[in-house]
Structures are given as C-alpha cells and as structure tokens.
Amino acid sequence: MQPNYPKLVFAAIASIYFLWIAYDPMKGSFLDIVDLPIHETGHLIFRILGEFMGIAGGSLFQVLVPIAFVGSFIWRRHYYSAAIVLFWVGQSILNVWVYASDAVVMQLVLLGGLTGSEGSFHDWNYLLTETGLIGSTKTVAKIIRFAGTFTIIVAGIASVYFSLYPQEESFDDE
C-alpha cells in the first residue's frame, strides 16, 4: 500500500502540537475541557471502593477513558486511529502531572476555588500524604511527566508509521 499523505500531514501536525504540550504542560490544551468532566466522573465511579480510591479515581479515570478508546481501535485493527488517540492518553497523563506537581504548593485554581481557600480540596495533596509520598512530590511528578511525554513520543512515531505503512483497515463490525 502507498503512504496516506493526508494522514501523514495530520500525524505530523498532531506530533508537533502534543510535543509542544509535553514541553510546557502548564499551558494546557484544548483537551483539558474534555479531561475535567471525565476526571470528576471518575471520583463518582470509584467512590464505591472507598475514600482513597474515590479521590484517586478522578486522575485514574481521566487516563483510563482514552486508554479504552485506544484499546477499542487496536481491537478493531485501526492502528492509525489508535495512535492518534494515544496522543490524548499522553496529554491526559500530563494533565495529571500538572495536578500532582501542585500537591505541596497547592496554587492551582480548582473547581472549589483556590486550594488554599477554605472548603476546597486537593486530590494529590491527599493522595501523596496518605501514601507517605508528600516529601517525594517532585519525584512522583517527574515520573508522571516522563510517562506522559513518552506516551506522546510513541503516539507520534506510531501515527507517522501507520500513515507511511497503512494497514488494511476494515470499517465493518467484523
């Protein structure tokens, strides 16, 4: 099969955009407005597993949802589509990094207002305190940022590869 040039152009543009996000995750992305309701839904879904999982469930679900889409595309052998959605996985992990890296200073504006203000709550301050890792916030955040950046790099390589060497994809429900 011949390279799919429109897909290649899109893969290149997506790679540049998401690498820019990886370079400076604090600037955010258009997907942040998608991540937020998924994050909040995760709290509700995981709440049945107890307080800790209910709080961790926000960040966990925020990453699991795009992973489920990637898995669905792989299952149907739509590898290029899976690679494109993998960018979202990496972006979502970097969005979690923004939250986790704020666990000590707590300066992010959250849904309840500034974390330092009365009545608001910071998931990652709680999670790292409960696990005894609050003193290792920078290390935990570095690991999360590496995972997000690595995922974006893999997505870029895979999306370019599957546009240069397209697989036979059937869009039937076989």
C-alpha positions in Angstrom: 0.0 0.0 0.0 1.1 3.6 -0.6 1.6 6.1 2.1 -1.5 8.0 3.1 -0.3 11.6 2.8 -3.3 13.4 4.4 -2.9 11.1 7.5 0.9 11.7 7.4 0.3 15.5 7.5 -2.2 15.2 10.3 0.2 12.9 12.3 3.0 15.4 11.8 0.8 18.3 13.0 -0.5 16.3 15.9 3.0 15.3 16.9 4.2 18.9 16.9 1.2 20.1 18.9 1.4 17.4 21.5 5.2 17.7 21.8 4.6 21.4 22.5 2.2 20.3 25.3 4.8 17.9 26.6 7.4 20.8 26.6 5.2 23.0 28.7 2.2 21.2 30.1 1.2 24.2 32.3 -0.1 25.9 29.2 -2.8 23.3 28.8 -4.6 22.1 25.7 -8.0 22.0 24.2 -8.5 18.5 25.6 -8.4 19.9 29.2 -12.1 20.7 28.8 -12.7 17.1 27.9 -10.5 15.8 30.8 -12.2 17.7 33.5 -15.7 16.1 33.4 -14.1 12.7 32.9 -11.9 13.3 36.0 -14.9 14.4 38.1 -16.9 11.3 36.9 -14.0 9.1 38.0 -14.5 10.4 41.5 -18.1 9.3 41.5 -17.4 5.9 39.9 -14.5 4.9 42.1 -16.2 6.3 45.3 -17.7 2.8 45.9 -14.2 1.5 46.5 -13.6 3.8 49.5 -12.3 7.3 50.2 -8.8 6.8 48.8 -9.9 5.2 45.6 -12.7 7.8 45.2 -10.1 10.5 45.3 -7.6 8.7 43.1 -10.4 7.7 40.8 -10.5 11.2 39.2 -7.0 11.0 37.8 -7.2 7.3 37.2 -10.4 7.5 35.2 -9.1 10.5 33.3 -6.3 8.3 31.9 -8.3 5.1 31.6 -11.0 6.6 29.3 -8.7 7.5 26.5 -6.8 4.2 27.0 -10.1 2.4 26.5 -10.6 4.2 23.2 -7.0 3.2 22.1 -7.8 -0.4 23.1 -11.0 -0.3 21.1 -9.2 0.9 17.9 -6.5 -1.7 18.4 -9.1 -4.4 18.9 -10.7 -3.4 15.5 -7.2 -3.2 13.9 -7.5 0.5 13.3 -3.9 1.2 14.2 -3.5 4.7 12.9 -6.7 5.8 14.8 -5.3 4.1 18.0 -2.0 6.0 17.5 -3.9 9.3 17.1 -5.9 8.7 20.3 -2.7 7.7 22.1 -1.8 11.4 21.9 -4.9 12.1 24.2 -3.6 9.5 26.6 -0.2 11.3 26.9 -1.9 14.7 27.2 -4.2 13.4 29.9 -1.2 12.0 31.8 0.5 15.4 31.5 -2.7 17.0 32.8 -2.5 14.7 35.8 1.2 15.8 36.2 0.0 19.4 36.5 -2.3 18.5 39.4 0.2 16.1 41.1 3.1 18.6 40.9 0.9 21.2 42.7 0.4 18.9 45.7 2.7 20.8 48.1 2.3 24.4 46.9 -1.4 24.0 46.2 -1.7 27.0 43.9 -4.0 25.7 41.2 -7.5 27.1 40.9 -9.7 24.0 41.4 -13.5 23.6 41.0 -14.0 24.7 44.6 -11.7 27.7 44.2 -8.1 28.2 45.2 -6.8 25.1 47.1 -5.6 27.2 50.0 -9.0 28.7 50.5 -11.4 27.2 53.0 -13.6 24.4 51.8 -11.5 23.4 48.8 -9.7 20.1 48.5 -6.6 19.0 46.6 -6.7 15.3 45.4 -2.9 14.9 45.0 -2.1 16.5 48.4 -4.4 14.0 50.0 -3.1 11.0 47.9 0.6 11.7 48.5 0.1 12.5 52.1 -1.9 9.3 52.7 0.8 7.2 50.9 3.6 8.9 52.7 5.0 10.3 49.5 4.3 14.0 50.0 8.0 14.6 50.6 8.7 12.9 47.2 6.2 15.0 45.3 8.8 16.2 42.8 9.9 12.6 42.1 6.4 11.4 41.7 5.6 14.3 39.4 8.8 13.6 37.3 7.7 10.0 36.8 4.2 11.1 35.7 5.6 13.7 33.3 8.0 11.2 31.8 5.1 8.7 31.3 3.1 11.4 29.5 5.9 12.6 27.4 7.0 9.1 26.5 3.4 8.2 25.5 3.2 11.3 23.2 6.5 10.3 21.6 5.2 6.8 21.0 2.0 8.2 19.6 4.0 10.4 17.2 6.1 7.6 16.0 3.2 5.2 15.6 1.0 7.7 13.8 3.7 8.6 11.3 4.5 4.9 10.8 0.9 3.9 10.2 0.4 6.7 7.8 3.5 5.7 5.8 2.8 2.0 6.0 -1.0 1.8 6.2 -2.5 -1.4 7.4 -5.6 -2.8 5.7 -8.4 -1.5 7.8 -11.9 -2.6 7.6 -14.5 -0.3 9.0 -17.1 -3.1 9.2 -18.1 -4.6 12.6 -16.4 -7.9 11.9 
